[in-house]
């Protein structure tokens, strides 16, 4: 029986393991990054920015989607993604694209709300396309972590807001206000692939911010605490201007109505 590769990132992972994963990923269909500008950025001439913020599916992408003062730079198309009932209207809450925007208040900040779920086997190729075409001085990845997969070493851990954990690449500036994800915990999926690629390529100031998100019977329970935690963590990581443009209440309504990207096809529940 064949099993799909799962892009886990252990804190002890090294470049050789990551290179092996890259070699296995070369045969998979590649994402296509389409730019509105001409000439288009490319791996040989990437788009430069001060900060790149990527929000994975569920609450993280929804938070970035609520930023209204943003300008479309391009879109990323991943082969095989189910976009049934999607709309081409970028202003529609039902749009399920993975678009690249620059912040109007600071055009040196690029945000990517990934409004559809990236399969495990496609995560590494997604990371390669994005990070080879966009060159950022600082990279922040917003994701979630379920307490059911978290090992604290203590039976008395208190999951109170804001419950945040952080992983960062070697050489990144230490952020003392956010607890580092403890060993032997691991992350997986798109967030792991993005941070692993940053680590393997020696990118400094690359962070993976994790906010608590419960899962019950395999269904995600996105709470206001999850959303507020990501917003506060983003400000702590040196992006207060971006955080100030995020509307948590609007994000809650979008998730509750299931009208944002991949959340439209899920049984997400919002606890207020």
KELUM-879563 format. One record per residue (C-alpha): residue in one letter; x negated, y, z. Coordinates in steps of 0.05 Angstrom, whole numbers, padded with zeros to 5 digits, always signed. Each point is the difference from the previous one (the first is absolute). Example, Ala and Ser with C-alpha at 12.3 -4.5 7.8 and 13.67 -1.06 7.14 Angstrom:
2
a-00246-00090+00156s-00027+00069-00013
***
This chain:
272
x+00000+00000+00000x-00027+00069-00018x+00005+00058+00048x-00006+00073-00018x-00060+00039+00023x+00017+00043+00060x-00044+00063+00005x-00010-00002+00075x-00051+00048+00029x-00034-00026+00062x-00044+00050+00037x-00058-00047-00013x+00012-00005-00075x-00060+00015-00044x-00014+00022-00070x-00014-00071-00026x+00069-00024+00019x+00031+00061-00031x-00040-00009-00065x+00026-00071-00004x+00071+00026+00004x-00015+00050-00055x-00026-00055-00045x+00065-00039+00010x+00042+00062-00014x-00030+00015-00068x+00048-00048-00035x+00063+00032+00028x+00039+00053-00039x-00028+00069+00012x+00041+00060+00024x+00004+00059-00047x-00011+00070+00026x+00032+00052-00046x-00019+00073+00008x+00037+00062-00022x-00064+00038-00010x-00046-00002-00060x-00054-00023-00001x+00022-00053+00049x-00045-00018+00059x-00036-00067-00005x-00049-00043+00040x-00057+00036-00037x+00033+00068+00014x+00045-00008+00061x+00049+00051+00027x-00034+00036+00058x+00038+00021+00063x-00014+00015+00073x+00051-00048+00029x+00037-00060-00028x+00060-00026+00039x+00033-00066-00019x+00066-00023+00031x+00018-00074-00006x+00071-00024-00007x+00051+00010+00056x-00007+00060+00045x-00068+00024-00023x+00019+00011-00073x+00067+00030+00021x-00035+00052+00044x-00043+00024-00058x+00060+00000-00046x+00034+00052+00044x-00054+00052-00016x+00037+00045-00049x-00056+00048-00017x-00040-00046-00044x-00019-00003-00074x-00001-00064-00042x-00068-00019-00026x+00014-00070-00026x+00031-00068+00014x-00027-00069+00013x+00033-00059-00036x-00013-00069+00026x+00015-00059-00047x+00053-00047+00026x+00032+00049+00050x+00076-00007+00002x+00028+00069-00013x+00071-00021-00013x+00050+00057+00009x-00057+00049+00004x+00010+00071-00025x-00049+00043-00040x+00024+00062+00037x-00057+00018+00047x+00047+00044+00042x+00048-00058+00013x-00002-00036+00066x+00007-00065-00038x-00065+00009-00038x-00044-00061+00013x-00065+00023-00032x-00070+00005+00027x-00017+00071-00018x-00062+00042+00012x+00012+00071+00026x-00041+00060+00021x+00023+00042+00059x+00024+00069-00023x-00026+00033+00064x-00069-00032-00011x-00012-00029-00070x-00063-00034+00026x+00045-00049+00038x+00028-00059-00040x+00056-00044+00027x+00024-00067-00027x+00066-00027+00029x+00002-00072-00025x+00075-00011-00005x-00003-00072-00019x-00031-00060+00034x-00067-00022-00027x-00008-00076+00001x-00060-00027+00037x-00034-00025-00063x+00007+00069-00033x-00024+00041+00059x-00073-00001-00018x+00011+00021-00072x+00045+00056+00025x-00056+00024+00046x-00052-00003-00055x+00041+00040-00049x+00019+00055+00050x-00068+00007+00033x-00040-00005-00064x+00040+00056-00032x+00007+00046+00060x-00062+00023+00038x+00017+00026+00069x-00043+00025+00057x+00050-00028+00049x+00050-00057-00008x+00058-00014+00046x+00044-00062-00009x+00066-00001+00037x+00028-00069+00018x+00037-00038+00054x-00015-00057+00047x+00048-00049+00031x-00008-00015+00075x+00016-00073-00014x-00068-00006-00035x-00038+00043+00051x-00046-00031+00052x-00012+00045+00059x-00031-00048+00050x+00049+00024+00052x+00072-00023+00011x+00019+00069+00029x-00013+00044-00061x+00049+00057-00007x+00023+00016-00071x+00018+00073+00011x+00001+00057-00050x-00046+00018-00031x-00030-00069-00007x-00057+00007-00049x-00062-00039-00020x-00057+00019-00046x-00051-00034-00044x-00055+00039-00035x-00060-00013-00045x-00071+00000+00024x-00027+00071+00003x+00068+00032+00010x+00007+00053+00054x+00027-00032+00064x+00070+00020+00019x+00004-00006+00075x+00074+00018+00007x+00023-00063-00037x-00016-00070+00026x-00040-00045-00047x+00035-00064-00019x-00028-00052+00047x-00036-00064-00020x+00025-00053-00019x+00058+00037-00032x+00001+00006-00075x+00038+00038-00053x+00022-00025-00068x+00034+00018-00066x-00010+00067-00034x-00028+00038+00060x-00054-00054+00011x-00019+00000-00074x-00007+00076-00002x-00043+00005+00062x-00042-00061-00020x-00015+00032-00067x-00021+00064+00035x-00045-00039+00047x-00032-00041-00056x-00014+00063-00040x-00028+00038+00060x+00054+00054+00002x-00007+00041+00064x+00060+00032+00035x+00050-00054-00022x+00053-00018+00050x+00058-00049+00006x+00053+00027+00048x+00049-00052+00027x+00066+00016+00035x+00042-00050+00036x+00056-00031-00041x+00040-00058+00027x+00023-00059-00042x+00059-00044+00020x+00016-00063-00041x-00046+00025-00054x+00034+00067-00007x-00034+00066+00014x+00029+00045+00053x-00024+00070-00017x+00010+00046+00059x-00005+00074+00010x-00059-00014+00046x-00036-00035-00058x+00010+00061-00044x-00019+00050+00053x-00062-00040+00018x-00025+00002-00072x+00013+00075-00004x-00037+00014+00065x-00057-00046-00019x-00008+00034-00066x-00007+00067+00035x-00051-00030+00048x-00041-00025-00059x-00011+00071-00023x+00060+00008-00045x+00046+00047+00040x+00019+00040-00061x+00026-00062-00035x+00035-00025+00063x+00036+00067+00007x+00034-00011-00068x+00027-00069+00020x+00073-00004+00019x+00010-00059+00047x+00075+00008+00004x+00006+00000-00076x-00044-00062-00004x+00046-00034+00050x+00061+00015-00043x-00035-00025-00063x-00017-00066+00034x+00069-00007+00031x+00033+00011-00068x-00049-00048-00033x-00012+00052-00055x-00075+00002-00001x-00039-00047-00044x-00008-00072+00023x+00042+00014+00062x+00062+00000-00045x-00006-00075-00007x-00015-00016+00072x+00041-00010+00062x-00036+00054+00040x+00034+00026+00062x-00014+00067+00032x+00005+00006+00076x+00010+00072+00022
***
